[in-house]
Amino acid sequence: MKGRDFPYNCSMENDNFDKLLELALAEDLLDTGDVTSRAIFSKERTEALLWSKDEGVLAGIDYFRRVFERVDPSIEIELYKKDGDRLKKGDEIARLRGPAVTILEGERTGINFLSFLSGIATETALHVAAASEKGHCVILDTRKTLPGYRNLSKYAVRAGGGQNHRMGLYDMVMIKDNHADAAGSITSAVNRVREKWGNRYRIEVECRNLEEVREALSLRVDVIMLDNMDEKASREAVLLREGDVKFEASGNMDLDKLRRYSPLGVDYISGRLTHSVRAFDFSLVVS
């Protein structure tokens, strides 16, 4: 487990999608199904075209497909785009052929997953582009995700060109201010972690000022997070670098702030990628 470089790529075998899909379909269909479509259609087969009403990055097209496989395995789906593709308004993404009733029963659930994940991928791509204007840092996500959607959200971050920070509390040590304050100091907290786990986990330490950065450096931790430190202090912190320690800038990183921090020499910037993002706009039109 020990290592010095991100990412922690999530395992899609544990993405919770099947559980989320069952909940989503139950919300929309319950035991009755689409009462409107079932009244208007009988066994008519139709075609439906999924197209983009927005510009950005596609993520979640396979999950979109899996929605319809679950609703009605007889629905045929032809995909024209793959995750990571750049989309512009009017792009055709997929064509569905099958019973009108079941296509319409899966429409909103499929688009909900696709819109949410493509929104994250698009936001990530904007952060990656801003970070590369004058710097070379890697964009990371956080654990600020909708409960149950973490693996899906982190997958979307990768589709947008970012990388994954730790998946949960179980796969990496991150010593925050609460830990350091409770232990009495950063040094005491790091020592307790090493006494408990040895070198099993990578250690990241959150630092609020240059004094704490120097303390963390003396302990040869793997990553130092510059938590809400201003640009001047962040630049000075990076200049203190020793060995192969990495620096991560964090703290309400919008695009403007990201452009200012990326040239400072930090290795990573963790941004607002997996929460409060705008959903990507898609439309499924039945012909």
C-alpha positions as CSV (number, residue, x, y, z in Angstrom):
1,M,0.0,0.0,0.0
2,K,2.9,2.3,0.7
3,G,3.8,4.7,-2.1
4,R,4.5,8.3,-3.0
5,D,2.4,9.0,-6.0
6,F,-1.3,9.4,-6.7
7,P,-3.6,8.3,-8.1
8,Y,-5.7,5.8,-6.2
9,N,-7.8,4.6,-9.1
10,C,-11.1,3.3,-7.9
11,S,-12.2,-0.2,-8.5
12,M,-15.3,-0.2,-10.6
13,E,-16.2,-3.7,-9.3
14,N,-17.3,-1.8,-6.1
15,D,-19.0,1.1,-7.7
16,N,-22.4,0.5,-6.1
17,F,-24.0,1.1,-9.5
18,D,-26.4,-1.9,-9.4
19,K,-27.7,-0.8,-5.9
20,L,-28.0,2.8,-7.0
21,L,-29.8,1.7,-10.2
22,E,-32.3,-0.4,-8.3
23,L,-33.1,2.6,-6.0
24,A,-33.4,5.0,-9.0
25,L,-35.7,2.7,-10.9
26,A,-37.9,2.2,-7.8
27,E,-38.2,5.9,-7.4
28,D,-39.4,6.4,-10.9
29,L,-41.4,3.2,-11.6
30,L,-42.3,1.6,-8.3
31,D,-44.5,-1.5,-9.1
32,T,-46.6,0.2,-11.7
33,G,-44.2,1.6,-14.3
34,D,-44.8,4.6,-16.5
35,V,-48.5,5.0,-16.4
36,T,-48.5,7.7,-19.1
37,S,-46.5,5.7,-21.7
38,R,-48.4,2.4,-20.8
39,A,-51.7,4.2,-21.6
40,I,-50.5,5.7,-24.9
41,F,-48.3,2.9,-26.3
42,S,-48.8,-0.8,-26.5
43,K,-46.1,-2.8,-28.2
44,E,-44.9,-0.2,-30.7
45,R,-41.2,-0.3,-31.4
46,T,-39.4,3.0,-32.0
47,E,-36.0,4.7,-32.2
48,A,-34.6,7.3,-29.9
49,L,-31.6,9.5,-30.4
50,L,-29.5,10.7,-27.4
51,W,-27.8,14.0,-28.2
52,S,-25.8,16.7,-26.4
53,K,-27.3,20.0,-25.6
54,D,-24.1,21.2,-23.9
55,E,-20.3,21.4,-24.4
56,G,-17.9,19.4,-22.3
57,V,-16.7,15.9,-21.5
58,L,-18.7,12.7,-21.7
59,A,-18.7,10.3,-18.7
60,G,-21.0,7.5,-17.8
61,I,-22.1,6.3,-21.2
62,D,-21.7,2.6,-20.1
63,Y,-23.9,3.3,-17.1
64,F,-26.4,4.8,-19.4
65,R,-26.4,1.6,-21.4
66,R,-26.7,-0.5,-18.3
67,V,-29.8,1.3,-17.3
68,F,-31.6,0.1,-20.4
69,E,-30.2,-3.4,-20.2
70,R,-31.8,-3.6,-16.8
71,V,-35.1,-2.0,-17.8
72,D,-35.5,-4.1,-21.0
73,P,-32.8,-6.3,-22.4
74,S,-34.5,-6.3,-25.8
75,I,-33.5,-2.6,-26.3
76,E,-30.7,-2.3,-28.8
77,I,-28.2,0.5,-28.1
78,E,-25.7,1.8,-30.6
79,L,-23.0,4.1,-29.1
80,Y,-21.3,6.8,-31.1
81,K,-19.2,8.3,-28.3
82,K,-17.1,7.0,-25.5
83,D,-16.2,8.3,-22.1
84,G,-13.6,11.1,-22.2
85,D,-14.7,12.3,-25.6
86,R,-15.2,16.1,-26.0
87,L,-18.8,17.0,-26.8
88,K,-20.3,20.0,-28.5
89,K,-23.9,21.0,-28.8
90,G,-25.8,18.8,-31.2
91,D,-23.4,15.8,-31.1
92,E,-25.2,12.5,-31.5
93,I,-24.1,10.1,-28.7
94,A,-26.3,7.0,-28.9
95,R,-29.3,5.5,-30.7
96,L,-31.7,3.2,-29.0
97,R,-34.2,0.8,-30.8
98,G,-36.9,-1.0,-28.9
99,P,-40.3,-0.8,-27.3
100,A,-41.4,2.8,-26.9
101,V,-42.7,2.1,-23.4
102,T,-39.5,0.7,-21.9
103,I,-37.3,3.3,-23.7
104,L,-39.3,6.0,-22.0
105,E,-39.3,4.2,-18.7
106,G,-35.5,4.2,-18.6
107,E,-35.0,7.7,-20.1
108,R,-34.8,9.8,-17.0
109,T,-32.8,7.4,-14.9
110,G,-30.3,6.9,-17.7
111,I,-29.9,10.6,-18.4
112,N,-29.7,11.4,-14.6
113,F,-26.6,9.2,-14.3
114,L,-25.1,10.5,-17.5
115,S,-25.7,14.2,-16.7
116,F,-24.3,13.9,-13.2
117,L,-21.1,12.1,-14.2
118,S,-20.6,14.2,-17.4
119,G,-21.0,17.3,-15.3
120,I,-18.1,16.2,-13.0
121,A,-15.9,15.2,-16.0
122,T,-16.6,18.6,-17.6
123,E,-15.7,20.5,-14.4
124,T,-12.6,18.5,-14.0
125,A,-11.5,19.2,-17.6
126,L,-11.9,22.9,-16.9
127,H,-9.7,22.6,-13.8
128,V,-7.1,20.6,-15.7
129,A,-7.0,23.2,-18.5
130,A,-6.6,26.1,-16.0
131,A,-3.8,24.3,-14.1
132,S,-1.9,23.7,-17.3
133,E,-1.9,27.3,-18.4
134,K,1.2,28.3,-16.4
135,G,1.9,25.2,-14.3
136,H,2.1,21.4,-14.4
137,C,0.3,20.3,-11.2
138,V,-2.1,17.4,-11.1
139,I,-5.8,18.0,-10.3
140,L,-7.1,15.7,-7.5
141,D,-10.6,15.1,-6.2
142,T,-11.7,14.9,-2.6
143,R,-14.0,12.8,-0.4
144,K,-16.7,15.4,-0.8
145,T,-19.1,13.2,-2.7
146,L,-22.7,12.2,-2.6
147,P,-23.0,9.2,-0.3
148,G,-23.0,6.0,-2.3
149,Y,-21.7,7.8,-5.4
150,R,-18.0,8.0,-4.5
151,N,-16.6,5.5,-7.0
152,L,-18.8,6.7,-9.8
153,S,-17.8,10.4,-9.1
154,K,-14.2,9.6,-8.9
155,Y,-14.4,7.6,-12.2
156,A,-15.9,10.7,-13.8
157,V,-12.9,12.8,-12.5
158,R,-10.6,10.5,-14.3
159,A,-12.7,10.7,-17.5
160,G,-12.2,14.5,-17.3
161,G,-8.4,14.2,-17.0
162,G,-8.0,14.5,-13.2
163,Q,-6.7,11.9,-10.7
164,N,-8.1,10.3,-7.6
165,H,-7.1,11.3,-4.1
166,R,-7.7,8.7,-1.4
167,M,-10.9,6.7,-1.7
168,G,-11.9,6.7,1.9
169,L,-10.6,6.8,5.4
170,Y,-9.2,3.3,5.0
171,D,-6.5,3.6,2.4
172,M,-4.3,6.5,3.4
173,V,-3.4,8.4,6.5
174,M,-4.3,12.1,6.5
175,I,-3.5,14.0,9.6
176,K,-5.7,17.0,9.9
177,D,-5.8,19.8,12.4
178,N,-8.2,17.8,14.7
179,H,-5.7,14.9,14.8
180,A,-2.7,17.1,15.4
181,D,-4.4,19.1,18.1
182,A,-5.7,16.0,19.8
183,A,-2.3,14.4,19.8
184,G,-0.5,17.5,20.9
185,S,1.4,18.2,17.8
186,I,2.0,17.0,14.2
187,T,5.1,15.1,15.4
188,S,3.1,13.2,18.0
189,A,0.4,12.4,15.6
190,V,2.8,11.1,12.9
191,N,4.7,9.0,15.5
192,R,1.5,7.4,16.8
193,V,0.5,6.5,13.2
194,R,3.9,4.9,12.6
195,E,3.7,3.0,15.9
196,K,0.3,1.7,14.9
197,W,0.8,1.0,11.2
198,G,4.5,1.2,10.4
199,N,5.0,2.0,6.7
200,R,1.7,0.3,5.6
201,Y,0.0,3.6,4.6
202,R,1.1,6.7,2.9
203,I,1.0,9.7,5.2
204,E,-0.3,13.2,4.3
205,V,-0.2,16.0,6.8
206,E,-2.4,19.1,6.6
207,C,-0.4,22.2,7.5
208,R,-1.8,25.7,8.3
209,N,1.5,27.7,8.3
210,L,5.2,27.5,7.5
211,E,6.1,26.3,11.0
212,E,3.9,23.3,10.6
213,V,5.4,22.7,7.1
214,R,8.9,22.6,8.6
215,E,7.7,20.2,11.2
216,A,6.1,17.9,8.7
217,L,9.2,18.0,6.5
218,S,11.4,16.9,9.4
219,L,9.2,13.8,9.8
220,R,9.7,12.8,6.1
221,V,6.0,12.4,5.4
222,D,4.8,11.6,1.9
223,V,2.5,14.6,1.1
224,I,2.1,18.0,2.7
225,M,-1.2,19.7,2.2
226,L,-1.1,23.5,2.3
227,D,-4.5,24.1,3.8
228,N,-5.9,27.6,2.9
229,M,-2.4,29.0,2.8
230,D,-2.0,32.2,0.8
231,E,0.1,32.4,-2.3
232,K,3.1,33.9,-0.6
233,A,3.2,31.3,2.1
234,S,2.5,28.5,-0.4
235,R,5.4,29.6,-2.6
236,E,7.8,29.7,0.4
237,A,6.6,26.3,1.6
238,V,7.4,24.7,-1.8
239,L,10.9,26.2,-1.6
240,L,11.5,24.2,1.6
241,R,11.0,20.9,-0.3
242,E,13.3,18.1,0.8
243,G,13.6,14.7,-0.8
244,D,10.6,13.5,-2.8
245,V,7.9,14.9,-0.6
246,K,4.9,16.2,-2.5
247,F,2.9,19.3,-1.9
248,E,-0.9,19.7,-2.3
249,A,-2.7,23.0,-2.3
250,S,-6.2,22.9,-1.1
251,G,-9.0,25.3,0.1
252,N,-11.9,26.5,-2.0
253,M,-10.0,26.2,-5.3
254,D,-12.2,27.8,-7.9
255,L,-10.7,28.3,-11.4
256,D,-9.3,31.8,-10.8
257,K,-7.6,30.7,-7.6
258,L,-6.3,27.5,-9.3
259,R,-4.7,29.6,-12.0
260,R,-2.8,31.5,-9.4
261,Y,-1.6,28.5,-7.4
262,S,-0.6,26.2,-10.2
263,P,2.6,28.1,-11.1
264,L,3.8,28.1,-7.4
265,G,5.3,24.6,-7.8
266,V,2.8,22.5,-6.0
267,D,2.4,19.0,-7.2
268,Y,-1.3,18.7,-6.7
269,I,-4.3,20.9,-6.3
270,S,-7.5,19.3,-4.9
271,G,-10.6,21.1,-6.2
272,R,-14.3,21.3,-6.0
273,L,-15.0,18.5,-8.6
274,T,-17.4,16.1,-7.0
275,H,-20.0,18.3,-5.4
276,S,-22.0,21.4,-6.4
277,V,-21.3,20.8,-10.1
278,R,-23.7,21.7,-12.9
279,A,-25.4,18.8,-14.6
280,F,-24.6,18.3,-18.2
281,D,-27.6,18.7,-20.5
282,F,-28.7,15.8,-22.7
283,S,-31.9,15.1,-24.6
284,L,-33.3,11.7,-25.7
285,V,-35.7,12.3,-28.6
286,V,-38.1,9.5,-29.7
287,S,-38.7,9.4,-33.5
